[in-house]
Amino acid sequence: MTDFSELKAILDERRVSSGESVRHLHSHDESFHAPSLPDVVVWPHTTEEASRLVRWAREKRVPVTAWGAGTSLEGNPIPVRGGMVMDFNEMNRIIAVRPEDFQADVQAGVIYKELNKRLARDGLFFPPDPGAAATIGGMIGNNASGIRSVRYGATKDYVMRLTVVLPDGEVIHAGNRARKSSSGYNLPALFTGSEGTLGIITEATLKLAGLPVNFMAVRATFPTVLNATTTVYQIMRAGLAPAAMEFLDANVVRVLNADRDLTLEENPTLLMEFSGYSRQGLAEEMAFVEEICQQNGALSIDRGIGAEERARLWEIRHQTYESIKRYHTGLSPLIMDVAVPLSRYSEMVDFSKNEVRDLTAYLFGHAGDGNIHVHVMDDPQDAKRWARVEEATRSIVMKALEFEGTCTGEHGIGIGKSRFMETEHGASLMLMKRLKALLDPENLFNPGKFFL
Ligand SMILES: Cc1cc2nc3c(=O)[nH]c(=O)nc-3n(C[C@H](O)[C@H](O)[C@H](O)COP(=O)(O)OP(=O)(O)OC[C@H]3O[C@@H](n4cnc5c(N)ncnc54)[C@H](O)[C@@H]3O)c2cc1C
C-alpha cells in the first residue's frame, strides 16, 4: 500500500491532496469518457519539485499524469490507472517576454489567453487558439490548434525550447532560441503532441507573432454544404490568405439562434477573417472574397472591417460548443475531429453528414485546415445508442484515412482514438511503441493512452 503522505516531505502540505472533491475534479475532462479517480493530486512550483515528485513516483511504481486545465475532448488527462496527477495550475509564471526575439519563456501552467493579454502590450501574440481556457503545457501536450491555424499553424510551430522531466526524473532542456536550426533530432517536436506519455513539460520558450494591425471579417451563407465547402478551396487557391476560415452547418446555426436569441440565416455558413495593414487593402480583398462567394451561389453576405466588426461577426463561433451543450442538457458530447487534404474536404463533410443522419449531430470545423468536427450528443449509458455513435465514428475515421488524412486534427489520441492508431500509422506505430518503452520502460507516464 503506497503511503502518499510521504509526498509532504517534497511539497508543503497544502500542495498535496487526496481529498475527495480534489480527486473528483481531476478524474474527468470535457469528454464523455468515464471518469477515473487519481489517488493523489500535487501542485509543483518548480522543475526541481516536479523532478523529485517523478523520482518518488518511479521508486513506488506510481503512475503520473500531467494536468493543465482538463479541457481535453478525448480523455487525454484522465488518470485511467489512478496514481498521481501533477497539476500545473500553480506553476503559471510568464518568466520573460523578449519582444526583439519574438519569444516568451513561460511555465507550463500559464493560460494562453493570459499570455496573450500580456503580449498585446508589446504588439505580439501566441497564435494557436483552442478557445477553451487551456494551459501552455496542455496545448503542447495535445499539439492544440484552433481557428487561426489556417494562417499561423499549430502549437508545434511555436515550440522552440522545452524543459522536460523524463520518466526517471532526469531534467533535460531540448531546443534552442535560434529561429532556425538543423542540429540533431527535433526533440521539442517529439514531446509536442505526446500527451504527457514521454515527458512532463515544466517550461517552454515559445515563438510569437506580431499582432495584425487591421481585420476584415465575412459571414456568408450558402444553399448547400457543397457550395460552402467549395468556396473554401477556391478562396485558398486564389492566393488569398485567410487568418481563419470556419464552417458551420445549418443545424448549428439553428441551435445558436435558439440558444442566443439570434436571427441568423439557417443555412450552411462560412466565417472568414483576413488581416492586413490598411483598410483599403482589406476592402479590395473583401471584394474578391465576395465575388468568389457569389460565384458559389451565396445567399447572404455580411461583412465588416475593423476589430469590432470582426468581434460581431465571429461571436457565434466562440459560443458553438456551449450552445450545443446547453441545448441538449443531460446528453454527453462525442466530438469527432478528422482532418483531410483540402481537395477532399467537401466529400468528407458530405460523407460525415450522411453517416450521422440518424443521430443528434452537428457539423462544424476549421474548414481552411481540412478539419471537421462532427459533434454528436447522446447518452453513453445507453449501450445500443452509443454503439451506433461508435459505429459512425469508426466509419468517418476510416473514410478520412482512406483520403490520406488523420483521425485527429487537434484533439489528440487520448482514450478514444487509440483504436485507430494501427490503421493510421501502420509500421510507424511500432517505432512509437519503442520510443515509449525506451523513455518510460515502466509505463508510468499517462498510462492507458495512445496504445491499446
Ligand atoms: C469548448 C472547447 C473548445 C475546444 N476547441 C479546441 C480547438 O479549437 N482546438 C484544439 O486543439 N482543442 C480544442 N479543445 C480541446 C482542449 O481545449 C485543448 O486540447 C487544450 O490544449 C487542452 O489544454 P489543457 O490545459 O486543458 O490540457 P489538459 O486537458 O489538462 O491536458 C491535455 C494533455 O496534455 C497533457 N499535459 C498537460 N500538461 C502537461 C505538461 N505540463 N507536460 C506534459 N503533458 C501535459 C495531459 O496529460 C493531457 O494528455 C477545446 C475544448 C473545449 C472544451
The ligand as an SDF file (V2000), in Angstrom:
LIG
                    3D

 53 58  0  0  0  0  0  0  0  0999 V2000
  -15.1110   24.4500  -25.7760 C   0  0  0  0  0  0  0  0  0  0  0  0
  -13.8480   23.7620  -26.1930 C   0  0  0  0  0  0  0  0  0  0  0  0
  -13.2880   24.0780  -27.4180 C   0  0  0  0  0  0  0  0  0  0  0  0
  -12.0970   23.4800  -27.8210 C   0  0  0  0  0  0  0  0  0  0  0  0
  -11.5780   23.8290  -29.0260 N   0  0  0  0  0  0  0  0  0  0  0  0
  -10.3920   23.3220  -29.4040 C   0  0  0  0  0  0  0  0  0  0  0  0
   -9.7940   23.7320  -30.6220 C   0  0  0  0  0  0  0  0  0  0  0  0
  -10.3430   24.5320  -31.3900 O   0  0  0  0  0  0  0  0  0  0  0  0
   -8.5880   23.2210  -30.9310 N   0  0  0  0  0  0  0  0  0  0  0  0
   -7.9370   22.3510  -30.1100 C   0  0  0  0  0  0  0  0  0  0  0  0
   -6.8310   21.9570  -30.4190 O   0  0  0  0  0  0  0  0  0  0  0  0
   -8.5010   21.9250  -28.9600 N   0  0  0  0  0  0  0  0  0  0  0  0
   -9.6910   22.3860  -28.5790 C   0  0  0  0  0  0  0  0  0  0  0  0
  -10.2420   21.9880  -27.4050 N   0  0  0  0  0  0  0  0  0  0  0  0
   -9.5560   20.9440  -26.5820 C   0  0  0  0  0  0  0  0  0  0  0  0
   -8.6050   21.4770  -25.4950 C   0  0  0  0  0  0  0  0  0  0  0  0
   -9.0030   22.7620  -25.0280 O   0  0  0  0  0  0  0  0  0  0  0  0
   -7.1560   21.5820  -25.9840 C   0  0  0  0  0  0  0  0  0  0  0  0
   -6.6710   20.3360  -26.4200 O   0  0  0  0  0  0  0  0  0  0  0  0
   -6.1840   22.1380  -24.9320 C   0  0  0  0  0  0  0  0  0  0  0  0
   -4.9260   22.2660  -25.4940 O   0  0  0  0  0  0  0  0  0  0  0  0
   -6.0710   21.3110  -23.6630 C   0  0  0  0  0  0  0  0  0  0  0  0
   -5.3410   22.0860  -22.7200 O   0  0  0  0  0  0  0  0  0  0  0  0
   -5.4820   21.8440  -21.1600 P   0  0  0  0  0  0  0  0  0  0  0  0
   -4.6030   22.8290  -20.4730 O   0  0  0  0  0  0  0  0  0  0  0  0
   -6.8820   21.8020  -20.7400 O   0  0  0  0  0  0  0  0  0  0  0  0
   -4.8080   20.4170  -21.0420 O   0  0  0  0  0  0  0  0  0  0  0  0
   -5.3320   19.0810  -20.3450 P   0  0  0  0  0  0  0  0  0  0  0  0
   -6.6390   18.7000  -20.8910 O   0  0  0  0  0  0  0  0  0  0  0  0
   -5.2480   19.2250  -18.8670 O   0  0  0  0  0  0  0  0  0  0  0  0
   -4.2110   18.0620  -20.8330 O   0  0  0  0  0  0  0  0  0  0  0  0
   -4.0290   17.7650  -22.1780 C   0  0  0  0  0  0  0  0  0  0  0  0
   -2.9840   16.6720  -22.3520 C   0  0  0  0  0  0  0  0  0  0  0  0
   -1.6920   17.2210  -22.1340 O   0  0  0  0  0  0  0  0  0  0  0  0
   -1.0520   16.5790  -21.0320 C   0  0  0  0  0  0  0  0  0  0  0  0
   -0.3890   17.6420  -20.2780 N   0  0  0  0  0  0  0  0  0  0  0  0
   -0.9420   18.6560  -19.5970 C   0  0  0  0  0  0  0  0  0  0  0  0
    0.0170   19.4180  -19.0460 N   0  0  0  0  0  0  0  0  0  0  0  0
    1.1920   18.8630  -19.4120 C   0  0  0  0  0  0  0  0  0  0  0  0
    2.5540   19.1590  -19.1090 C   0  0  0  0  0  0  0  0  0  0  0  0
    2.8990   20.1950  -18.3450 N   0  0  0  0  0  0  0  0  0  0  0  0
    3.5080   18.3560  -19.6210 N   0  0  0  0  0  0  0  0  0  0  0  0
    3.1860   17.2910  -20.4060 C   0  0  0  0  0  0  0  0  0  0  0  0
    1.9280   16.9500  -20.7000 N   0  0  0  0  0  0  0  0  0  0  0  0
    0.9450   17.7460  -20.2030 C   0  0  0  0  0  0  0  0  0  0  0  0
   -2.1680   15.8900  -20.2580 C   0  0  0  0  0  0  0  0  0  0  0  0
   -1.6830   14.7540  -19.5570 O   0  0  0  0  0  0  0  0  0  0  0  0
   -3.1120   15.5160  -21.3760 C   0  0  0  0  0  0  0  0  0  0  0  0
   -2.6840   14.3420  -22.0070 O   0  0  0  0  0  0  0  0  0  0  0  0
  -11.4490   22.5460  -26.9700 C   0  0  0  0  0  0  0  0  0  0  0  0
  -12.0190   22.2220  -25.7480 C   0  0  0  0  0  0  0  0  0  0  0  0
  -13.2070   22.8020  -25.3500 C   0  0  0  0  0  0  0  0  0  0  0  0
  -13.7840   22.4370  -24.0230 C   0  0  0  0  0  0  0  0  0  0  0  0
  1  2  1  0
  2  3  1  0
  2 52  2  0
  3  4  2  0
  4  5  1  0
  4 50  1  0
  5  6  2  0
  6  7  1  0
  6 13  1  0
  7  8  2  0
  7  9  1  0
  9 10  1  0
 10 11  2  0
 10 12  1  0
 12 13  2  0
 13 14  1  0
 14 15  1  0
 14 50  1  0
 15 16  1  0
 16 17  1  0
 16 18  1  0
 18 19  1  0
 18 20  1  0
 20 21  1  0
 20 22  1  0
 22 23  1  0
 23 24  1  0
 24 25  2  0
 24 26  1  0
 24 27  1  0
 27 28  1  0
 28 29  2  0
 28 30  1  0
 28 31  1  0
 31 32  1  0
 32 33  1  0
 33 34  1  0
 33 48  1  0
 34 35  1  0
 35 36  1  0
 35 46  1  0
 36 37  1  0
 36 45  1  0
 37 38  2  0
 38 39  1  0
 39 40  1  0
 39 45  2  0
 40 41  1  0
 40 42  2  0
 42 43  1  0
 43 44  2  0
 44 45  1  0
 46 47  1  0
 46 48  1  0
 48 49  1  0
 50 51  2  0
 51 52  1  0
 52 53  1  0
M  END
$$$$
